[in-house]
C-alpha cells in the first residue's frame, strides 16, 4: 500500500488568486500567483438569467447553442398533481434569452416516458434545422405490445426553424430505452447514442433496474432513415464525437478472473474509430490490494494464495479531448486505497464532506500522464455533473451542491448550482455559486463563442399555488448565461465560491488494458411515426437582465514553487517551480524498517543522489516490502539507463530494461524498479524487494 504524503494546494478564489501549500511542520510555504496563461485583453461577453414556466413544473435537461447565438432548451413539463402526463418540451430563444417559440411533443395518446435517468436532447444540424431525441412509451401495435418486456423507446424528431415537424423515427429494443447523446453529422444527419435494456427476462420481472443494459450508436441521414447502428458490449457513461469523426467513450466495465476480483465495475476510457471499432481501452483504477485467501487444504494445513482486488479510482461521468490529442476523464473522487492508508482521516472526511472532483489525463494512445483532484468546499447532492470544453482549451464543470454544509436545518439541504473553471491541465481558475429563490439545480451546460458558458436546469420558486388542497411552489426551467469568469453582470444570486484545494493524485492511479468490443446491430424497433408537435404556453421570467460587458479572463499557471515564509506585509514575490517540485518538497521521509531494506537503500541511494543532485527522499518502506523514492523533477529514460549501468558495475545481472522498468538480480537478491517516466507531475521510483 502507498502512503499519502501529498499536501493540498489551495487556490484562493477571492482577491489575488494565490496557490499555497504548507509543508509538514509548517516551516515552508509553497506559493505561486495565478497569472499568465491567457490573454489579458478584455473581451465582450453576454450574461443573463431567465426562467421558463410551462404548466406547474418544468425541468431543463438539455441545452444547445445555436449558430445565431440563440439557445435550445429541452426538458420535461407536467402538472404537479401527478395526474397529468409528462411531456417533453423544447424552447427556442434568441441570444438574449427571449423565447421565439415553445413546443411540446405528443403521440397517439400523448404518453411520454418517465424514466429516472431520462435525457432530453436537441441539436442544430448543418442545414440549420433542429433534431431532438427523447423517450416515448407509445406508437405500438398488437404484435409490438406482445413482444414488449418494458416500456420506453427513443423518438428522434426533426423540426424546421419554426418548430414544425419534418419527420419522426422511433428506435429501440423491446425493452426500456432512452437517449444519452445527440450529435450533428457533417452530411446533415445526426448520430444518436442510446441505452437499451437487454431482452429475454420476461415481462413480469420485479426489478427492471437489475436488467443489464448496453449502449448503441445509430446514424440517421437528413431524412430520418437509419443508415447504420452499432452495439457495444458495455454501457457508455459518456461519449464524445470528435472532429475527425472518431469517438472517445467512458464506461464502467465489469471485470473478474480467477486471480482478480473487482470492487464494483471499473471505469474505463475507450477510444473508437469512425466506424465504432475499438482502438484501445484503458481502466482508471486505484492501486490494487492483495488479500490472502484459502484455495484448499491438506491434512493439518490450509492452502493459501493471494487475490488481487481491483478498485475504480472514482465515479467517472464525462470525457473530453485535449488540445494535444489526448483525453481527460472527469469524475467524483473515491479512492479505497487512500482510505485504508491515510491515518490522518483526511480521506474519510473528504468522502463524508465535500466530495472532490478527479481528472485523469491520458495521451492519444491511452498512456497515463497525470491525475489530479480538486475540492471546492461544497457538498454535492448527487454524483452527476456536466462538463464543457471552452475555447481556451480549459474546462467548466457544473453540479448541484447543498446550500450549506452541516445540514443544521431542512433548508440547508436545498441546492445551489456550482460552476468550476479549470485550465487545460485541471488547475482551478475560479468557482461560482448560483443561488436562486428556494432551490437551484443544473443539468447541462455548453461553452459559448464569447468564452462563457450557458447552463440549464431548474429552480424552485418562492411563488406558490394550490395543488390538491395544499400550497406548492412552481418549478421553472432555467437558462443561465455566464461570462468567461463565470459571472453574471449585476447578479446578486451569483457569488464567488469557497477556496479550492487541488492535489496531485498520480501516484495513486494505475491503468490497465481492458477487453471491450462493438459490433453491427439491426435495430429491433425502427419505424417512422407521426409524432404530434404542438404549442405550449410559456411564461418567461427575467431573473437577471441581459447585458454585454467587457471582461478579462481570470488566468492561472499550472506551476507552483517553494519559498521561505516571508514577514507579514512584505509581499515578497514567490519563486516558481513544478508539480514534481511541490510533491518532492511536501513529502516526508520514511525510515528503514528491515535489514534487507537498509542494505538495498545504502546501495541505491548514492546512485540516485548522483543523478538528482543530492535531492532524493525515501518516502515509503511499508513492511520492508518495497522502497519508494521521490525527486524534484520527472524521471527520464536516461535516468533508467544510468541506474542500469551503475548496477552492472555492482555485479548485477540485467533481467529487463524497457521504458520505465528496470529489473536486476544477483544471487540472493532480485529488484524490480519502476520509474515514473510517463508522469510529468512527479519524479518517482518504486523498488519491489
C-alpha positions in Angstrom: 0.0 0.0 0.0 1.2 3.5 -0.7 1.0 6.1 2.0 -0.2 9.6 1.1 2.3 12.3 1.7 1.0 14.9 -0.8 -0.3 18.2 0.7 -3.2 20.1 -0.8 -2.6 23.1 -2.9 -5.1 25.9 -2.0 -6.3 28.3 -4.6 -7.9 31.4 -3.0 -10.7 32.5 -5.2 -11.3 35.9 -3.6 -8.8 38.7 -4.0 -5.5 38.0 -5.7 -5.5 34.3 -6.7 -2.6 32.5 -5.0 -1.6 28.9 -4.6 -0.4 27.9 -1.2 0.8 24.7 0.5 2.2 24.3 4.0 4.7 21.5 4.4 4.9 19.2 7.3 5.6 21.2 10.5 4.6 24.4 8.8 8.2 25.5 8.2 7.9 26.2 4.5 5.2 27.6 2.2 4.8 26.9 -1.5 3.2 29.8 -3.3 2.6 31.0 -6.9 0.5 33.8 -8.1 -2.1 32.7 -10.7 -1.2 35.0 -13.5 -0.5 34.4 -17.2 -1.7 31.5 -19.3 -4.2 33.5 -21.3 -4.8 36.9 -22.9 -5.2 40.0 -20.7 -7.2 41.7 -23.4 -10.8 42.4 -22.3 -13.4 40.6 -24.4 -17.1 41.3 -24.8 -19.3 38.7 -23.1 -23.1 38.4 -22.7 -24.8 37.5 -19.5 -28.4 36.8 -18.2 -30.6 34.6 -16.2 -34.1 33.7 -17.5 -36.6 31.1 -16.4 -39.5 29.4 -18.4 -42.6 28.1 -16.7 -44.7 25.6 -18.5 -47.6 24.0 -16.6 -46.7 23.7 -12.9 -43.3 22.0 -13.3 -40.7 22.4 -15.9 -37.2 20.9 -15.7 -34.5 21.8 -18.2 -32.5 18.7 -19.1 -30.5 19.7 -22.2 -29.2 22.9 -23.8 -27.7 23.6 -27.2 -26.1 26.8 -28.6 -27.4 27.9 -32.0 -25.3 29.3 -34.8 -27.1 32.7 -34.5 -26.2 32.9 -30.8 -29.6 31.7 -29.5 -30.3 28.6 -27.5 -32.4 25.5 -27.5 -33.7 24.3 -24.1 -35.3 20.9 -23.8 -36.8 19.2 -20.8 -39.9 17.8 -19.2 -43.1 19.5 -18.1 -46.1 18.2 -16.0 -48.9 19.3 -13.7 -47.9 19.0 -10.1 -51.0 16.9 -9.2 -49.3 13.9 -10.7 -52.4 13.0 -12.6 -51.2 14.7 -15.7 -48.9 13.4 -18.4 -45.2 14.2 -18.6 -44.4 15.9 -21.9 -41.1 16.7 -23.4 -40.8 20.4 -24.3 -38.4 22.5 -26.5 -37.9 26.2 -26.2 -36.0 28.2 -28.9 -34.7 31.5 -27.8 -32.7 34.4 -29.3 -29.3 35.4 -28.0 -30.9 37.5 -25.2 -33.0 34.6 -23.9 -36.3 35.7 -25.3 -38.5 32.7 -26.3 -39.2 32.7 -30.0 -41.4 29.6 -29.7 -42.1 26.8 -27.3 -43.3 23.3 -28.4 -44.4 20.1 -26.7 -44.1 16.6 -28.0 -47.0 14.2 -28.1 -48.1 10.9 -29.6 -51.3 9.0 -30.4 -52.2 9.0 -26.7 -49.8 11.9 -25.6 -47.9 9.4 -23.5 -44.2 10.2 -22.8 -41.6 8.2 -21.0 -40.9 8.9 -17.3 -37.6 7.2 -16.7 -35.4 8.1 -13.7 -32.3 8.7 -15.8 -34.1 10.2 -18.8 -32.5 12.7 -21.2 -33.9 15.4 -23.4 -31.6 16.2 -26.3 -31.6 18.7 -29.1 -29.0 19.8 -31.7 -28.9 22.1 -34.7 -28.0 20.3 -37.9 -25.7 21.5 -40.7 -28.7 22.6 -42.7 -29.9 24.9 -39.9 -32.8 22.7 -38.8 -33.3 21.1 -35.4 -33.3 17.4 -34.3 -34.5 16.3 -30.9 -34.4 13.0 -29.0 -36.5 11.9 -26.0 -38.1 8.7 -24.7 -41.6 7.6 -25.6 -44.0 4.8 -24.4 -46.4 5.0 -27.3 -46.7 4.2 -31.1 -47.3 0.4 -30.8 -49.5 -2.2 -32.4 -50.7 -5.6 -31.0 -47.6 -7.5 -32.2 -45.3 -4.9 -30.7 -47.1 -4.9 -27.4 -47.0 -8.7 -27.2 -43.2 -8.7 -27.5 -42.5 -5.7 -25.2 -40.9 -6.5 -21.9 -40.6 -2.9 -20.6 -41.8 0.4 -21.9 -39.6 3.1 -23.3 -38.3 3.7 -26.8 -36.3 6.6 -28.3 -38.1 9.1 -30.5 -35.9 11.2 -32.8 -37.7 14.2 -34.4 -36.5 16.8 -37.0 -38.1 20.2 -36.9 -37.7 23.2 -39.2 -36.7 26.6 -37.9 -40.3 27.4 -36.9 -40.7 24.3 -34.8 -42.8 22.3 -37.3 -42.3 18.6 -37.6 -40.3 17.4 -40.7 -40.0 13.7 -39.7 -40.1 11.4 -36.6 -38.4 8.0 -36.2 -38.8 5.6 -33.3 -35.9 3.2 -32.5 -35.2 0.8 -29.6 -35.3 -2.7 -28.4 -38.3 -4.4 -26.9 -37.3 -3.0 -23.5 -36.7 0.2 -21.6 -34.6 2.5 -23.8 -33.6 6.2 -23.7 -31.2 8.6 -25.4 -27.8 9.6 -24.0 -26.2 11.9 -26.5 -27.0 13.5 -29.9 -24.6 15.0 -32.4 -24.9 16.7 -35.7 -23.2 14.8 -38.6 -21.3 16.7 -41.4 -23.8 15.3 -44.0 -26.8 16.9 -42.4 -27.9 13.8 -40.5 -27.4 13.1 -36.8 -25.7 10.5 -34.6 -27.6 9.1 -31.6 -26.1 7.4 -28.5 -28.8 5.5 -26.7 -29.0 3.0 -23.8 -31.1 -0.1 -24.4 -32.2 -2.7 -21.8 -31.5 -6.3 -22.8 -34.4 -8.5 -23.5 -35.2 -12.2 -22.6 -36.0 -11.6 -19.0 -39.8 -11.7 -19.3 -42.5 -9.0 -18.8 -43.1 -9.9 -15.1 -39.6 -9.3 -13.8 -39.8 -7.5 -10.5 -36.9 -5.1 -10.8 -36.1 -3.7 -14.3 -33.2 -1.8 -12.8 -31.5 -5.2 -12.3 -31.8 -6.0 -16.1 -28.4 -5.4 -17.9 -28.3 -2.7 -20.5 -26.0 -1.8 -23.4 -25.3 1.3 -25.5 -26.0 1.7 -29.2 -24.9 4.3 -31.7 -27.4 5.0 -34.5 -26.7 7.1 -37.6 -29.6 8.8 -39.3 -29.5 10.6 -42.6 -31.1 14.0 -43.1 -34.4 12.4 -44.0 -34.6 10.3 -40.8 -33.6 7.0 -42.3 -31.3 4.8 -40.2 -28.1 4.2 -42.2 -26.3 2.0 -39.7 -26.3 1.0 -36.0 -23.6 -0.3 -33.7 -24.0 -2.2 -30.5 -21.5 -2.1 -27.6 -20.9 -4.8 -25.1 -20.8 -2.1 -22.5 -22.9 0.8 -21.4 -21.5 4.3 -22.0 -21.4 6.7 -19.1 -20.4 9.4 -21.6 -19.2 9.6 -25.2 -17.7 12.4 -27.3 -17.9 12.7 -31.1 -14.5 14.1 -32.2 -13.7 16.5 -35.0 -12.1 13.7 -37.1 -15.2 11.6 -37.0 -14.0 9.2 -34.4 -15.2 8.7 -30.8 -14.0 8.5 -27.2 -16.2 6.9 -24.6 -16.3 6.4 -20.9 -17.8 3.2 -19.4 -17.9 1.2 -16.2 -16.7 -2.3 -17.1 -17.4 -5.4 -15.1 -14.2 -7.5 -14.8 -13.2 -10.6 -12.8 -11.0 -13.6 -13.2 -9.7 -16.5 -11.0 -6.8 -14.3 -9.8 -8.5 -11.0 -9.6 -11.6 -9.6 -8.0 -13.2 -6.2 -8.6 -14.9 -4.0 -6.0 -17.6 -2.8 -8.4 -17.2 -2.1 -12.1 -14.0 -0.4 -13.3 -14.2 3.0 -15.1 -12.6 2.8 -18.5 -11.7 5.2 -21.3 -12.4 3.7 -24.7 -11.1 5.1 -28.0 -13.1 4.1 -31.1 -12.6 5.0 -34.8 -15.3 6.5 -37.1 -16.8 3.0 -37.6 -17.0 2.3 -33.9 -14.2 -0.2 -33.9 -12.3 -0.2 -30.6 -8.8 1.1 -30.9 -7.8 0.9 -27.2 -9.4 0.7 -23.8 -7.7 1.7 -20.5 -9.1 1.3 -17.0 -8.8 4.0 -14.3 -8.0 2.3 -11.1 -6.8 2.8 -7.6 -3.7 0.9 -6.6 -4.8 -2.7 -6.3 -4.7 -4.6 -3.0 -3.6 -8.2 -2.4 -5.5 -10.1 0.2 -4.9 -13.7 1.5 -7.5 -16.3 0.6 -7.9 -20.0 1.2 -7.7 -22.1 -2.0 -7.8 -25.6 -0.5 -6.4 -27.7 2.3 -4.3 -30.8 3.1 -4.4 -32.7 6.4 -3.4 -30.2 9.0 -2.6 -27.4 6.6 -4.6 -24.8 4.6 -3.5 -23.9 1.1 -3.3 -20.1 0.8 -2.9 -17.7 -2.1 -3.2 -14.0 -2.7 -6.1 -12.5 -4.5 -5.7 -9.1 -6.2 -8.5 -6.7 -5.5 -9.1 -4.1 -8.2 -11.0 -0.9 -7.5 -12.1 2.0 -9.6 -10.4 5.4 -8.9 -13.7 7.2 -8.7 -17.2 7.6 -10.3 -16.3 9.0 -13.7 -19.1 10.8 -15.6 -17.5 12.6 -18.6 -14.6 12.5 -21.1 -13.2 15.3 -23.3 -10.4 15.6 -25.8 -7.5 17.9 -25.1 -5.6 20.2 -27.4 -2.6 17.8 -27.7 -4.9 15.0 -28.9 -5.1 13.2 -25.5 -8.1 12.8 -23.3 -9.3 13.7 -19.8 -11.8 11.7 -17.9 -13.7 13.7 -15.2 -15.3 12.1 -12.1 -16.1 12.2 -8.5 -13.2 11.2 -6.3 -13.3 7.9 -4.4 -10.1 6.1 -3.6 -10.3 3.0 -1.4 -6.5 2.8 -1.1 -6.3 6.3 0.3 -8.9 5.5 2.9 -7.0 2.4 4.1 -3.7 4.1 4.2 -4.4 7.7 5.2 -4.1 7.6 9.0 -4.9 11.2 9.4 -8.6 10.7 8.5 -8.4 13.3 5.7 -9.6 10.8 3.0 -12.6 9.8 5.1 -13.5 13.5 5.9 -13.4 14.2 2.2 -15.9 11.4 1.4 -18.4 12.5 4.0 -18.0 16.2 3.5 -17.1 18.0 0.2 -16.7 15.3 -2.4 -13.8 16.2 -4.7 -13.7 16.1 -8.5 -11.0 14.0 -10.0 -9.5 14.3 -13.5 -7.3 11.7 -15.2 -5.2 12.6 -18.3 -4.0 10.1 -21.0 -2.3 10.7 -24.2 -3.7 10.0 -27.7 -2.7 6.3 -27.3 -4.2 5.9 -23.9 -0.9 6.2 -22.0 -1.3 7.6 -18.5 0.0 11.1 -17.9 -1.4 12.5 -14.7 -4.3 12.6 -12.2 -5.5 15.5 -10.1 -8.3 16.0 -7.7 -10.0 19.3 -6.8 -12.1 20.1 -3.8 -14.3 23.1 -3.9 -15.7 23.2 -0.3 -19.3 22.4 -1.2 -21.1 19.1 -0.7 -22.6 17.6 -3.9 -26.2 16.4 -3.7 -25.6 13.6 -6.3 -22.9 12.0 -8.4 -23.9 13.7 -11.7 -22.3 16.7 -13.2 -21.8 18.2 -16.7 -18.6 19.2 -18.4 -17.9 21.6 -21.3 -14.6 22.3 -23.1 -14.1 26.0 -23.5 -12.5 27.9 -26.3 -9.3 28.4 -24.4 -8.9 24.6 -24.1 -9.9 24.7 -20.5 -13.0 23.1 -18.9 -16.1 24.2 -16.9 -17.8 21.7 -14.7 -21.3 22.2 -13.3 -23.0 20.3 -10.5 -25.7 20.7 -7.8 -24.4 21.2 -4.3 -26.1 21.7 -0.9 -26.9 25.3 0.0 -25.0 24.9 3.3 -22.7 22.3 4.8 -23.6 20.7 8.0 -27.4 20.4 7.3 -28.5 22.1 10.6 -31.9 22.6 9.2 -34.0 21.3 6.3 -33.5 24.4 4.1 -29.7 23.8 4.3 -30.2 20.7 2.1 -31.7 22.7 -0.8 -29.5 23.1 -3.8 -27.2 25.7 -5.3 -25.6 25.4 -8.7 -21.8 25.2 -8.6 -19.5 26.1 -11.6 -15.8 25.3 -11.6 -13.4 26.6 -14.3 -10.0 25.0 -14.8 -7.3 25.3 -17.4 -6.3 22.6 -19.8 -4.3 20.8 -17.0 -7.2 20.9 -14.5 -5.6 23.7 -12.4 -8.6 25.8 -11.0 -9.2 29.3 -12.2 -12.5 30.2 -10.4 -15.6 28.8 -8.8 -19.1 30.3 -8.7 -22.2 29.6 -6.6 -25.6 30.4 -8.1 -28.5 30.5 -5.6 -31.9 31.5 -6.9 -35.1 31.5 -4.7 -35.8 28.2 -2.9 -33.6 25.8 -4.8 -31.3 25.8 -7.9 -30.1 22.7 -9.8 -28.2 22.3 -13.0 -28.5 19.5 -15.7 -26.5 20.5 -18.7 -24.0 23.2 -19.9 -22.3 24.3 -23.2 -19.4 26.6 -23.9 -20.3 29.7 -25.9 -18.4 31.6 -28.6 -17.6 34.6 -26.3 -15.7 32.3 -23.9 -18.5 32.0 -21.4 -20.9 29.1 -20.7 -24.7 28.5 -21.0 -26.4 26.3 -18.3 -29.8 24.9 -18.0 -31.5 23.2 -15.1 -34.4 24.0 -12.8 -35.3 26.4 -9.9 -38.0 26.0 -7.2 -39.7 29.4 -7.0 -40.9 31.3 -4.0 -44.3 31.6 -5.7 -46.9 29.0 -4.6 -50.2 27.7 -5.9 -52.9 25.3 -4.7 -52.3 21.7 -5.6 -54.8 19.1 -4.3 -55.6 21.1 -1.2 -52.1 22.3 -0.3 -49.8 25.1 -1.4 -46.9 24.0 -3.6 -44.2 26.1 -5.3 -43.8 26.4 -9.1 -40.8 24.8 -10.7 -39.3 26.5 -13.8 -36.7 25.6 -16.4 -33.7 28.0 -16.3 -31.3 29.5 -18.8 -28.1 31.0 -17.3 -25.5 32.7 -19.5 -22.3 33.5 -17.6 -19.2 35.3 -18.9 -15.7 34.0 -19.2 -15.2 34.3 -15.4 -18.5 32.6 -14.5 -20.0 36.0 -13.5 -23.5 37.3 -14.5 -23.5 41.1 -14.7 -25.4 42.7 -11.9 -26.5 39.4 -10.4 -26.6 39.1 -6.6 -27.6 35.5 -6.9 -24.1 34.7 -8.3 -21.2 34.8 -5.9 -17.6 33.6 -5.7 -17.2 30.1 -4.4 -15.1 28.9 -1.4 -11.4 28.2 -1.5 -10.4 25.4 -3.8 -7.9 22.7 -3.0 -6.0 21.0 -5.9 -3.9 17.9 -5.3 -1.8 15.6 -7.5 -3.1 12.0 -7.4 -0.8 10.5 -10.0 0.9 8.1 -7.5 -2.4 6.6 -6.5 -3.7 5.8 -10.0 -3.0 2.8 -12.2 -4.3 1.9 -15.7 -4.6 -1.4 -17.4 -5.7 -2.6 -20.9 -9.3 -3.7 -20.9 -11.2 -6.0 -23.3 -14.3 -4.4 -24.8 -15.9 -4.8 -28.2 -18.6 -3.5 -30.5 -20.5 -5.0 -33.4 -23.1 -4.3 -36.1 -26.7 -4.4 -34.9 -30.1 -4.5 -36.6 -32.5 -2.4 -34.5 -35.5 -4.4 -33.3 -37.6 -1.3 -33.3 -37.1 1.1 -36.3 -40.1 2.8 -37.8 -41.4 6.2 -38.9 -44.2 7.6 -36.7 -46.5 10.6 -36.8 -45.5 12.5 -33.7 -47.6 15.4 -32.7 -45.9 18.8 -32.2 -48.0 21.5 -30.6 -47.6 24.8 -28.9 -47.2 25.0 -25.2 -47.8 28.2 -23.2 -44.5 29.6 -21.8 -44.2 32.2 -19.1 -40.7 33.6 -19.3 -39.4 35.4 -16.2 -36.3 37.6 -16.2 -34.2 37.0 -13.1 -31.2 39.0 -14.2 -31.5 41.1 -17.4 -29.4 40.5 -20.5 -26.2 42.6 -20.5 -23.0 42.8 -22.5 -19.8 43.8 -20.7 -16.1 43.6 -21.4 -14.2 41.4 -19.0 -10.7 40.0 -18.7 -10.3 36.3 -18.2 -9.1 35.1 -14.8 -5.8 33.3 -15.6 -3.6 30.7 -13.9 -0.4 28.8 -14.4 -0.1 25.2 -13.8 3.2 25.7 -11.9 4.0 26.3 -8.3 7.1 26.8 -6.3 8.8 26.9 -2.9 9.7 30.0 -0.9 10.6 30.6 2.7 7.8 32.2 4.7 8.1 36.0 4.3 7.4 38.5 7.0 3.8 39.7 7.2 3.1 42.5 4.9 6.3 42.3 2.9 4.7 41.0 -0.2 7.9 39.2 -1.3 7.5 37.5 -4.7 7.5 33.7 -4.8 9.8 31.6 -6.8 8.1 29.3 -9.3 8.6 25.6 -9.7 6.7 22.5 -10.9 4.3 19.9 -9.5 7.2 17.5 -9.2 9.0 20.0 -7.1 5.9 20.5 -4.9 5.4 16.8 -4.4 9.1 16.4 -3.5 9.2 19.4 -1.1 6.0 18.4 0.7 6.9 14.7 1.1 8.1 13.4 4.4 11.0 10.9 4.5 10.3 7.4 5.9 12.6 5.3 7.9 14.1 1.9 7.1 12.2 -1.0 8.6 14.2 -4.1 7.9 17.9 -5.0 7.5 17.3 -6.1 3.8 15.8 -2.7 3.1 18.8 -1.0 4.7 21.3 -2.9 2.6 19.4 -2.1 -0.7 18.9 1.5 0.3 22.6 2.1 1.1 23.5 0.6 -2.3 20.9 2.5 -4.3 20.8 5.9 -2.6 24.3 7.1 -3.8 23.4 6.2 -7.4 20.2 8.3 -7.2 21.9 11.2 -5.4 24.4 11.5 -8.2 21.6 11.6 -10.8 19.4 14.1 -8.9 21.9 16.5 -7.4 21.6 15.0 -3.9 17.9 15.8 -3.8 16.3 12.4 -3.1 13.8 11.3 -0.5 12.9 7.8 0.5 9.3 8.2 1.3 7.9 4.6 1.8 9.2 1.4 3.2 5.9 -0.3 4.2 6.7 -3.6 6.0 10.0 -3.7 4.2 8.3 -4.9 1.0 9.4 -2.0 -1.2 11.2 1.3 -1.3 9.7 4.5 -2.8 11.9 7.5 -3.7 10.9 11.0 -4.8 12.9 13.5 -6.8 12.2 17.2 -7.6 11.9 16.6 -11.3 10.3 13.9 -13.5 12.3 10.8 -14.2 13.5 10.1 -17.7 14.6 7.1 -19.8 18.2 8.4 -19.5 17.9 8.1 -15.7 16.9 4.5 -16.1 19.9 3.8 -18.3 22.2 5.5 -15.8 20.9 3.3 -12.9 21.2 0.2 -15.1 24.9 0.9 -15.9 25.6 1.6 -12.2 24.1 -1.8 -11.2 26.0 -3.6 -13.9 29.2 -2.2 -12.3 28.0 -3.6 -8.9 27.8 -7.1 -10.5 24.1 -7.3 -11.0 22.5 -9.1 -14.0 20.1 -7.0 -16.0 16.9 -9.0 -16.4 14.8 -6.3 -18.1 15.3 -2.7 -19.1 12.4 -1.2 -21.1 10.6 2.1 -20.7 10.4 2.9 -17.0 11.0 -0.7 -15.9 14.4 -2.0 -14.7 14.7 -5.5 -13.2 18.1 -6.5 -11.8 19.3 -9.6 -9.9 22.2 -11.4 -8.3 22.5 -14.4 -6.1 20.1 -14.0 -3.2 18.6 -10.7 -4.4 16.1 -9.5 -7.1 15.0 -5.9 -7.5 12.1 -4.7 -9.7 12.3 -1.0 -10.3 9.6 1.2 -11.9 10.4 4.8 -12.8 7.5 7.3 -13.5 9.0 8.4 -16.8 5.5 9.0 -18.4 4.3 11.1 -15.5 5.2 14.8 -15.8 3.6 15.5 -12.4 6.0 13.7 -10.1 9.5 12.2 -10.1 9.3 8.8 -8.5 11.0 5.4 -8.3 9.3 2.3 -6.7 11.5 -0.7 -5.9 9.9 -4.0 -5.2 12.3 -6.0 -2.9 
